[in-house]
Amino acid sequence: MGTAVGGGKAVPRYVQIAEEIVQQIRAGVLKPGDLVPSESELVERYGVAGGTIRKAMVEVRASGLVETRHGKGSIVKDRPPVRLRSSDRFRASHRREGKAAYLAESAQSGATAKVSVLYIGPMEAPEEIAERLDVPVGTQVLARRRLYFRNGVPVETASSYLPWDVVKDIPELFSENPGPGGIYARLEDAGHVFAEFVETLQARPAAKAEASELALSPGSPVIHLLRNAVTEAGRVVEVCDTLMAADQFIFEYRIPATD
């Protein structure tokens, strides 16, 4: 039987099987490091054709919860999520204590964090970045591109774009390690005191190159986040373009209920 009917809508059998396997992973029945049952085992368990199982496993891999290893099959990933607390990670007290946002949030979750700097240097501002920085397209800006690891696993890429007139007199921003508290601390040291951080998020499937960089299966869900760092003077002094493995992050926001 190829489909099942629930609530008046036919659900393909392979989708049902994929959902059941994903639920087993989320519930801990299949634990990190466990092998997902083989195709022949799943064929026997569910009484379906091999093609149905192969389609189901495409869905399971797209969840980002398993990885396929040549000669071994599909293995449940050890990728516990980091909980992000927006009211905490950009607190000025973290910067005063010498903690950049990513290191602060990783420490809160008990994880070991590492940052690999991929590029630091000038580049021409692309359209969306230029619009957010309120500069003409093609204006020279400073770009800082990083790859973040959690417990040895790549989980996030981030590219910061900063106006050249802001950074040209802050030499630490051209270094791999900008010093305690990260780039935001150096900007505040130079008089650019922050008033707010404005973020927009979009969930989507990873492109092939993105999946490779984050060690994900092709098509795995990612979160694309763009953040404006706004000073008390009302100027955006940094735009951060971030891509995150969706299975690694939980966003928790505190929203005031009064004016």
N, C-alpha and C positions, 0 to 999 in steps of 0.2 A: 504494500500500500504506500503510494507516494506522498500523500498529504493527510493531514488530520484537520477536522473542522472544529473550531472553537470560537464562540461568539459570532458565528455566521461568516467567518473568514477562514479560508483554507490556508494552513500553515505547512509549508513543505517539510517532508520527513527529515531531510538533512538539517534543516534549521532546528527542528526539535532536538535532534541528536546533539548538535553543536551546543545548544543551550544547556542541555543536561550535563555535558562534559565541562562546560564553563562553570556551571553551578557546583560541580564536584570539586573544582579547583578552588573556587571562592570559599566553599564550606570547609576546605581542608581535608576532604576525602582523598584527593590527589594533592600531595604536599610538594613544596619546592624540591626539585631534584628528582622527583618521581617520573618514570616514563609513562606517557599516555599509552593505553592499550594499543596494540598493533592493529593494522587494518583487518587482518584475518580474525583477530579476537573480537573486534567491534562488529564485523559482519555476522559472526556467530551470535553475539549478544543481542543484536537488534534485528536479526533476520532480514537484512536488506542486502542489496548488491554492493560490490566494492566501489562503484562509481558514486553511490550515495554517501558512503563513508568518506571518500576523498573530498567531496563537496563540503561535507560537514567539517572536515579538518581544515579546509580553507577558511571557514568561518571562525574556527577555534584559534587559528594562528593570527587572524585579523584582530582578535581580542587583545593581543599583546601579552597574553598570559603564558604562552609556551614559546619555545624556540626549537627549530629543527636542526639536528646535528647529523651530518653524513655518517651513515652506517649505524646510527643509534636510534633514530626516530625522533619523536616529539617529546621534549622534556619540559616539565613545569618550571617556570622561571622563579628565581629567588629575587623578587623585586618589590619588597614591601614599600607602600607609599609613604611619602613625606607629607606631613600635614602643614600647610602654609597658613599662617595667621596674619592677615593683612594688617591688623592693628598692632602687630608685634615686629614684623621683620624689618620695617624701616624706621623704627624708633630711634630718636637722636641718642638715647642712652646706649644703644648698641654701638653707634659710631664712636661715642666718647670712650667706650670700653675697648675700642679697636677691632670691633667685629663687623665685617661686611655682611650684607643681608643673607646671602646664601650660606655662609659659614654659621651665622646665628641660627637660622632655621634648621640646619643640619644638626647642630649641637643640641637643639631642643628635642630632636627626634632620636638622639643617641647614635647618629650615623657618623661614619668617617668620610669627610669631604675632601675633594681635591679639585683644583682648577688648572686647566691647561690653556695657556694663551696661544691662540692660533695666528693672530695678526694684530699689529698696532701700527697705525700710520694714517696718512692723509688719503682721502678719497672724495669723489664728487657725490654730493647728496642726491640719492634717487628721489623720485617725485613725492612719495608718501612721507619720507623722512624730512625732506625740505619743507613740506607743508606743515608738519608738526613743529619744526624748529623755526618756522616763519622766515625762511631764507629762500632765495631763488633756486630753482632746480639746477644742479651742477655746481653749486657753491662748495668750496673746499671745506670739509669737516674732518674731525679726528674720528677714526673708527677703531674700536677695540672689540675683537671677536674672541670669545672664550668657549671652551668645552668643559662642562662640569661633570664630575663623577661622584657617585655615592656608593660607598663600600666597593669601590673598584669598577662600578658599572656606569657607563655614560648615560646621563639622564636628561641633559639640557644643553642647548647651545644658546648663547646670548651675544648679540652684537650691539654695542653702545655707539651712538653717534652724538658728538658734542661740537658746538659751534667753535670755529677756529679762533675767533677773537676772545673767547672765554678761556680756552685751554693753552694758548700760546705762551702764557706767562706762568703756567703751572707745570714745571718739568716732570713732576712725579706721574702725571697722567700719560706720559710717553714711555713709562717704564712698565715692565711686566708686573711688578709688584708696586702698586701705588702707595703702599704703606698702610698702617693700622686704620681700620674702618673703611678701606676701599676708596673708590673714586668719589663717592658722595662726601666722605669726610674731607678729602682734599678740596673739593669745590666749596664746602662750607668754610674751610680754613681761609679760602681766598675771598670770602665775603658773600658767597652765593647761598644764602640761608634758605632752606626749603620750607615751602608752605604746604604742599601736597604732592601726592603721586597719583596720576590718573591712568588707569589700566583698562584696556579693552581685550577681550578674550574671544577666541573662536576655536571650536573643535573641528578637526578634519582628518582625513587619512593622510599618512606620511607619504611624501614623494619618495621615489626610489633612493635618491642620494641622501635624503633626510633619514630614512630608515636605516641605511648603512651606517651613517655617522652615529646614530643613537643605538646601534645594535638591536634594531627591531625587525620583525618580519615585515615584508612589503605590505603596505596598506594598513599597518597598525595605526590606531588612533593617536593623534598628538594634539597638544594645545598650543595654539599660536597666540602669544601675548605681546601686546605693544604697550609700553609705559612711557608717559611723559613725566619728567621730574621738573616740577614748577617751583620757582623761587618766590619769596615774599614780594619781590618786585613784579611778579607776574610773567617772568620770562621762563620759557622751556630751555633748560641748559643741558638736557640729555634726553635722547629717545633711545629706549632699549627694546630691541626686536628679539624676542625669545621664543624658542621652540622647545617644548617639553614632552617627554614620553608620558602619555595620559595615565598610564597605570602607576606612575610614581608620585602623583600629586593629588592632594585633596585641598580644595580652596575653602577657607572658612572666613567669612566676612562679618564684621560687626556693623550694622546699619542703624544709625540713630533714629528713634521713633519720634523725636521732637525737633523743633526748629533750633 
